[in-house]
Amino acid sequence: MKKLILNPKVWIILAIILVAFNLRPAITSVGPLIGMIRDDLQLTNSQVGVLTTLPLLAFAGLSIAAPRLARKWGIEWAIFAGLFTLFIGILLRSGGYPTTLFMGTAIIGIGIAICNVLLPGFVKLKFAKHTGVMTSVYTTSMSLFATVGSGLSIPLAINLGLDWQGALVFWCVIAVTAMAVWTTQLRSAEKPENNGLQSEAPKLWQSPLAWNITAFMGLQSTIFYSLITWLPEIVQANGINAATAGWLLSFTQLCGLPANFLTPILASRMQNQRIIVFVIVFFYLIGFIGLLFVGNSLSLHFVFTSFIGVSMGASISLSFILFNLRSTSTPQASQLSGMAQSFGYLLAAVGPILLGSLYDYTGGWVLPLIILTVVSTLLAIAGWSAGKDTYVFAEKPVKRDRS
């Protein structure tokens, strides 16, 4: 029998997809289990907010350093190190104690941060002429497993009797699979001095455009992680049961998958991306205002969360494609990604804690939802500037091949 030998490009695509599978479920799987974790470990809502915020703080701290790891070790080895760190964090988080819960969660954030930052640069390095399509592939893969992470939590914990620890440690399987496939990239990894990542990009914090991209990344992440943490609790407060609330969170993310896939392709072919920003913000406002007045109607919950889901899917994809659309090289794309994710996730870290604290203070979700509408408005302002068709430090609009 002949051995099945895949084309090297196929292995690269498969490796990218499997890394992307790991970038969200270790976080999104927590939301539906918050009630169990809180009751078992006797946590307050503010402490639960910290649980979701810890990975974001790790993103903020490590994102700026990730390009340096790629320059020192090579981008392939740096991403592998990120996957291994994620694996260790998942194991530790499931120890069943508050200390291991928070320590493991922070380590998970470190692993994801490295992969988050370097994957856009890796795509630009390997698929310079197809960044739109490949960004669609990995952001859709990322969002798909974010949805799976939310949807499987309750069935794993309750239906299979794994409790919350077993439901969370389950994601080690995906991390190990990704590491195994990623070894195919280590065999052909270029030496750091030859991998296109050594040249220094200009100081991006001197660029207003880079700061607008950073603000867009941070604000959309604020909305995403706030909802991943609290949407099940918000809809349960409206009379929806816990199991349905978990699936409603999955449904919300599922609605974003088409937008997740199409947005980078459309964005890479448009003169500018401002119309996409307008649609994202408009749909967010419909969804958040709708949740304020939805009552206990399950069907209306599905309607309004579908609008939110489309915006969630489109906004994360637009953020990642902007790293490539607004940069002129692989090192600049990696550094722009690092800057945007470092400062952006620092901003996003405020969201879950703020919403949890506001709920503890007011005893309801009205004020937190109003805050999310305000954040959506700020997203429009940042996105309008980030959507301008130019490169960082460029003085004139750029001409792109949109064929």
C-alpha positions as CSV (number, residue, x, y, z in Angstrom):
1,M,0.0,0.0,0.0
2,K,1.2,3.5,-0.8
3,K,1.6,5.9,2.0
4,L,-0.8,8.9,2.1
5,I,1.5,11.9,1.6
6,L,-0.2,15.3,1.8
7,N,1.0,18.3,-0.1
8,P,3.1,20.6,2.2
9,K,0.5,23.4,1.8
10,V,-2.2,21.1,3.0
11,W,-0.2,20.3,6.2
12,I,0.3,24.1,6.7
13,I,-3.5,24.8,6.3
14,L,-4.3,21.8,8.6
15,A,-1.9,23.0,11.2
16,I,-3.3,26.6,11.1
17,I,-6.8,25.3,11.5
18,L,-5.9,23.1,14.5
19,V,-4.1,26.0,16.2
20,A,-7.2,28.1,15.6
21,F,-9.4,25.4,17.2
22,N,-7.5,26.0,20.5
23,L,-7.8,29.8,20.7
24,R,-11.2,30.1,22.2
25,P,-12.8,26.9,23.7
26,A,-10.6,26.9,26.8
27,I,-12.2,30.3,27.5
28,T,-15.7,30.0,26.1
29,S,-16.3,26.7,27.9
30,V,-16.2,28.5,31.2
31,G,-19.3,30.7,30.7
32,P,-22.0,28.0,30.9
33,L,-20.2,26.4,33.9
34,I,-19.9,29.6,35.9
35,G,-22.8,28.7,38.2
36,M,-21.3,25.4,39.1
37,I,-17.8,26.8,39.6
38,R,-19.1,29.7,41.7
39,D,-21.2,27.5,43.9
40,D,-18.5,24.7,44.3
41,L,-15.7,27.1,45.1
42,Q,-17.8,29.8,46.8
43,L,-16.8,32.6,44.5
44,T,-18.5,36.1,44.2
45,N,-19.6,37.4,40.8
46,S,-16.7,39.9,40.9
47,Q,-14.3,36.9,41.4
48,V,-16.0,35.2,38.5
49,G,-15.4,38.3,36.4
50,V,-11.7,38.0,37.3
51,L,-11.7,34.4,36.1
52,T,-12.6,35.6,32.6
53,T,-10.4,38.7,32.9
54,L,-7.2,36.8,33.8
55,P,-6.6,35.4,30.2
56,L,-7.2,38.9,28.9
57,L,-4.5,40.3,31.2
58,A,-2.2,37.6,30.0
59,F,-3.0,38.5,26.4
60,A,-2.2,42.1,27.3
61,G,1.1,41.2,29.0
62,L,2.4,38.6,26.5
63,S,1.1,40.0,23.2
64,I,3.7,42.7,22.9
65,A,6.5,40.1,23.7
66,A,5.3,37.4,21.3
67,P,7.0,38.8,18.2
68,R,10.3,38.8,20.1
69,L,9.9,35.1,20.8
70,A,9.4,34.6,17.1
71,R,12.5,36.5,16.3
72,K,14.5,34.5,18.9
73,W,13.2,31.0,18.3
74,G,11.5,31.2,14.9
75,I,7.7,31.6,14.5
76,E,7.0,27.9,14.2
77,W,8.7,27.0,17.5
78,A,7.2,30.0,19.3
79,I,3.7,28.9,18.3
80,F,4.4,25.3,19.4
81,A,5.6,26.8,22.8
82,G,2.2,28.6,23.0
83,L,0.3,25.4,22.4
84,F,2.3,23.5,25.1
85,T,1.7,26.3,27.6
86,L,-2.0,26.2,26.8
87,F,-2.0,22.4,27.5
88,I,-0.3,22.9,30.9
89,G,-2.8,25.6,31.8
90,I,-5.8,23.5,31.0
91,L,-4.5,20.7,33.2
92,L,-3.8,23.0,36.1
93,R,-7.1,24.9,35.9
94,S,-9.0,21.7,36.5
95,G,-7.4,20.9,39.8
96,G,-10.5,21.8,41.8
97,Y,-9.1,24.5,44.0
98,P,-9.5,28.3,43.7
99,T,-5.7,28.7,43.5
100,T,-5.3,26.2,40.6
101,L,-8.3,27.6,38.9
102,F,-6.9,31.1,38.7
103,M,-3.3,30.0,38.1
104,G,-4.3,27.7,35.3
105,T,-6.5,30.3,33.8
106,A,-3.6,32.8,33.7
107,I,-1.3,30.2,32.1
108,I,-4.0,29.4,29.5
109,G,-4.0,33.1,28.6
110,I,-0.3,33.2,28.1
111,G,-0.4,30.2,25.7
112,I,-3.3,31.7,23.7
113,A,-1.7,35.1,23.6
114,I,1.4,33.7,21.9
115,C,-0.6,31.9,19.2
116,N,-3.1,34.8,18.8
117,V,-0.4,37.3,18.0
118,L,1.8,35.1,15.8
119,L,-0.8,33.3,13.7
120,P,-1.6,36.4,11.5
121,G,2.1,36.9,10.8
122,F,2.5,33.2,10.0
123,V,-0.4,33.4,7.5
124,K,1.2,36.5,5.9
125,L,4.5,34.6,5.7
126,K,3.1,31.5,4.1
127,F,0.1,32.9,2.1
128,A,1.1,36.5,1.2
129,K,-1.2,36.6,-1.8
130,H,-4.2,34.9,-0.1
131,T,-4.3,36.6,3.3
132,G,-8.1,37.3,3.0
133,V,-9.1,33.7,2.4
134,M,-6.7,32.2,5.0
135,T,-7.7,34.8,7.6
136,S,-11.3,33.6,6.9
137,V,-10.2,30.0,7.4
138,Y,-8.6,30.4,10.7
139,T,-10.9,33.0,12.2
140,T,-13.9,30.8,11.3
141,S,-12.2,27.8,12.7
142,M,-11.5,29.7,15.9
143,S,-15.1,30.9,16.2
144,L,-16.5,27.4,15.3
145,F,-14.7,25.9,18.3
146,A,-15.6,28.8,20.5
147,T,-19.2,27.8,19.8
148,V,-18.5,24.1,20.4
149,G,-16.8,25.0,23.7
150,S,-19.9,26.8,24.9
151,G,-22.3,24.1,23.7
152,L,-20.4,21.1,25.1
153,S,-19.8,22.4,28.6
154,I,-23.2,21.4,30.1
155,P,-23.5,18.1,28.3
156,L,-20.0,17.1,29.4
157,A,-20.4,18.3,33.0
158,I,-24.0,17.0,33.6
159,N,-25.0,14.4,30.9
160,L,-21.6,12.6,31.0
161,G,-21.2,13.2,34.7
162,L,-17.7,14.8,34.4
163,D,-18.5,17.8,36.6
164,W,-17.0,21.2,35.8
165,Q,-13.4,20.0,36.2
166,G,-13.8,17.2,33.6
167,A,-15.7,19.4,31.2
168,L,-12.8,21.9,31.3
169,V,-9.9,19.4,31.1
170,F,-11.5,17.8,28.0
171,W,-9.9,20.5,25.9
172,C,-6.5,19.0,26.5
173,V,-7.4,16.6,23.7
174,I,-7.6,19.4,21.1
175,A,-4.3,21.0,22.3
176,V,-2.4,17.7,22.1
177,T,-3.8,17.1,18.6
178,A,-2.7,20.5,17.5
179,M,0.8,20.0,18.9
180,A,1.1,16.7,17.0
181,V,0.2,18.2,13.7
182,W,2.2,21.4,14.3
183,T,5.4,19.3,14.5
184,T,5.1,19.0,10.7
185,Q,6.0,22.7,10.6
186,L,8.9,22.3,13.0
187,R,10.7,20.0,10.6
188,S,10.8,22.7,7.9
189,A,11.1,25.7,10.2
190,E,13.5,28.3,9.0
191,K,16.3,29.6,11.2
192,P,15.2,32.8,13.0
193,E,17.5,35.0,11.0
194,N,16.0,33.7,7.8
195,N,12.3,33.7,8.6
196,G,11.4,37.2,7.6
197,L,10.7,38.3,11.1
198,Q,14.1,40.0,12.0
199,S,13.7,43.4,10.5
200,E,12.3,46.0,12.8
201,A,9.0,47.7,11.9
202,P,8.7,51.4,12.7
203,K,7.5,52.3,16.2
204,L,3.8,51.6,15.7
205,W,2.7,53.6,18.8
206,Q,3.7,56.7,16.8
207,S,1.0,55.8,14.2
208,P,-2.6,57.1,14.8
209,L,-3.9,54.4,12.5
210,A,-2.2,51.7,14.7
211,W,-3.9,53.1,17.7
212,N,-7.3,53.1,16.0
213,I,-6.9,49.5,15.1
214,T,-5.9,48.8,18.7
215,A,-9.0,50.6,20.0
216,F,-11.2,48.6,17.6
217,M,-9.6,45.3,18.6
218,G,-10.0,46.2,22.3
219,L,-13.6,47.4,22.1
220,Q,-14.8,44.4,20.1
221,S,-12.9,42.1,22.5
222,T,-14.6,43.9,25.5
223,I,-18.0,43.1,24.0
224,F,-17.0,39.5,23.1
225,Y,-15.6,38.5,26.5
226,S,-18.3,40.3,28.5
227,L,-20.9,38.3,26.6
228,I,-19.0,35.0,26.8
229,T,-18.9,35.5,30.6
230,W,-22.3,36.9,31.3
231,L,-24.8,36.2,28.4
232,P,-26.0,32.9,30.0
233,E,-26.6,34.7,33.3
234,I,-28.3,37.6,31.5
235,V,-30.8,35.3,29.7
236,Q,-31.3,33.2,32.9
237,A,-32.3,36.3,34.7
238,N,-35.0,36.7,32.0
239,G,-36.4,33.2,32.8
240,I,-34.4,30.9,30.5
241,N,-33.1,27.7,32.1
242,A,-29.4,27.0,32.5
243,A,-29.1,24.3,29.8
244,T,-31.0,26.5,27.2
245,A,-28.9,29.5,28.2
246,G,-25.7,27.5,27.4
247,W,-27.1,26.5,24.0
248,L,-28.2,30.1,23.4
249,L,-24.6,31.2,23.8
250,S,-23.6,28.6,21.3
251,F,-26.4,29.7,18.9
252,T,-25.2,33.3,19.3
253,Q,-21.7,32.3,18.2
254,L,-23.0,30.0,15.5
255,C,-24.9,32.9,13.9
256,G,-21.5,34.7,13.6
257,L,-19.8,31.9,11.6
258,P,-21.0,33.1,8.1
259,A,-19.9,36.7,8.9
260,N,-16.7,35.3,10.4
261,F,-15.8,33.6,7.1
262,L,-17.0,36.3,4.6
263,T,-15.8,39.4,6.4
264,P,-12.0,39.0,5.7
265,I,-12.7,38.1,2.0
266,L,-15.0,41.1,1.5
267,A,-12.7,43.4,3.5
268,S,-9.7,42.5,1.4
269,R,-11.5,43.5,-1.8
270,M,-13.2,46.7,-0.6
271,Q,-11.9,50.2,-1.1
272,N,-12.3,50.7,2.7
273,Q,-13.9,48.7,5.5
274,R,-16.2,51.4,6.9
275,I,-19.5,49.9,5.7
276,I,-18.6,46.7,7.5
277,V,-18.0,48.6,10.7
278,F,-21.4,50.3,10.3
279,V,-23.2,47.0,9.9
280,I,-21.4,45.5,12.9
281,V,-22.4,48.4,15.2
282,F,-25.9,48.6,13.9
283,F,-26.5,44.9,14.6
284,Y,-25.0,45.2,18.1
285,L,-27.3,48.0,19.0
286,I,-30.4,46.1,17.8
287,G,-29.3,43.1,19.9
288,F,-28.5,44.9,23.1
289,I,-31.5,47.2,23.1
290,G,-33.6,44.1,22.2
291,L,-32.3,42.2,25.3
292,L,-33.4,45.1,27.5
293,F,-37.0,44.7,26.5
294,V,-37.3,41.0,25.5
295,G,-39.0,39.7,28.6
296,N,-39.1,35.9,28.9
297,S,-39.8,35.1,25.3
298,L,-37.4,32.4,24.1
299,S,-38.0,33.1,20.5
300,L,-37.2,36.8,20.8
301,H,-34.0,35.8,22.7
302,F,-33.0,33.8,19.7
303,V,-33.8,36.8,17.4
304,F,-31.8,39.4,19.3
305,T,-28.9,37.2,20.1
306,S,-28.6,36.3,16.4
307,F,-28.0,40.0,15.6
308,I,-25.3,40.0,18.3
309,G,-23.8,36.9,17.0
310,V,-23.4,38.3,13.5
311,S,-21.6,41.3,14.9
312,M,-19.3,39.2,17.1
313,G,-18.3,37.0,14.2
314,A,-17.7,39.9,11.8
315,S,-15.8,42.1,14.3
316,I,-13.2,39.6,15.3
317,S,-12.5,38.7,11.7
318,L,-12.2,42.3,10.7
319,S,-9.8,42.9,13.5
320,F,-7.5,40.1,12.4
321,I,-7.6,41.0,8.7
322,L,-6.8,44.7,9.5
323,F,-3.4,43.5,10.8
324,N,-2.5,42.3,7.3
325,L,-4.4,45.0,5.3
326,R,-2.7,47.8,7.2
327,S,0.8,46.4,7.2
328,T,3.5,46.2,4.5
329,S,5.4,43.1,5.7
330,T,5.3,40.0,7.9
331,P,7.3,41.7,10.8
332,Q,5.0,44.7,10.7
333,A,1.9,42.5,10.7
334,S,3.2,40.6,13.7
335,Q,4.1,43.8,15.6
336,L,0.8,45.5,14.7
337,S,-1.0,42.3,15.9
338,G,1.1,42.4,19.1
339,M,0.4,46.0,19.8
340,A,-3.3,45.8,19.1
341,Q,-3.8,42.7,21.1
342,S,-1.6,43.8,24.0
343,F,-3.3,47.2,24.6
344,G,-6.6,46.0,23.2
345,Y,-7.0,43.1,25.6
346,L,-5.9,45.3,28.5
347,L,-9.0,47.4,27.6
348,A,-11.1,44.2,27.2
349,A,-10.1,43.0,30.6
350,V,-12.2,45.7,32.2
351,G,-15.4,44.4,30.6
352,P,-16.3,41.1,32.5
353,I,-15.2,42.6,35.9
354,L,-17.1,45.8,35.3
355,L,-20.3,44.1,34.2
356,G,-20.1,41.6,37.1
357,S,-19.5,44.4,39.6
358,L,-22.4,46.4,38.2
359,Y,-24.7,43.4,38.5
360,D,-23.6,42.9,42.1
361,Y,-24.2,46.6,42.8
362,T,-27.6,47.0,41.0
363,G,-29.0,43.4,41.2
364,G,-29.9,43.4,37.5
365,W,-28.6,43.5,34.0
366,V,-30.1,46.7,32.7
367,L,-27.1,48.9,33.4
368,P,-24.5,46.4,32.1
369,L,-26.5,46.2,28.8
370,I,-26.6,50.0,28.6
371,I,-22.8,50.0,29.0
372,L,-22.5,47.5,26.1
373,T,-24.5,49.9,23.9
374,V,-22.1,52.7,24.8
375,V,-19.1,50.5,24.0
376,S,-20.7,49.7,20.6
377,T,-20.9,53.4,19.8
378,L,-17.2,53.8,20.7
379,L,-16.5,50.8,18.4
380,A,-18.1,52.7,15.5
381,I,-15.7,55.7,16.1
382,A,-12.6,53.6,16.2
383,G,-13.7,51.4,13.3
384,W,-14.4,54.4,11.1
385,S,-10.7,55.5,11.4
386,A,-9.3,51.9,11.3
387,G,-11.3,51.3,8.1
388,K,-9.4,53.9,6.1
389,D,-7.7,52.4,3.1
390,T,-4.0,53.0,3.9
391,Y,-1.0,51.5,5.6
392,V,0.4,52.5,9.0
393,F,2.7,55.5,8.3
394,A,1.4,55.8,4.7
395,E,0.5,59.3,3.7
396,K,-1.8,58.3,0.8
397,P,-4.5,55.6,0.3
398,V,-3.1,52.4,-1.1
399,K,-4.2,50.7,-4.3
400,R,-5.0,47.0,-3.8
401,D,-5.4,44.2,-6.2
402,R,-9.0,43.0,-5.5
403,S,-9.2,40.4,-8.3
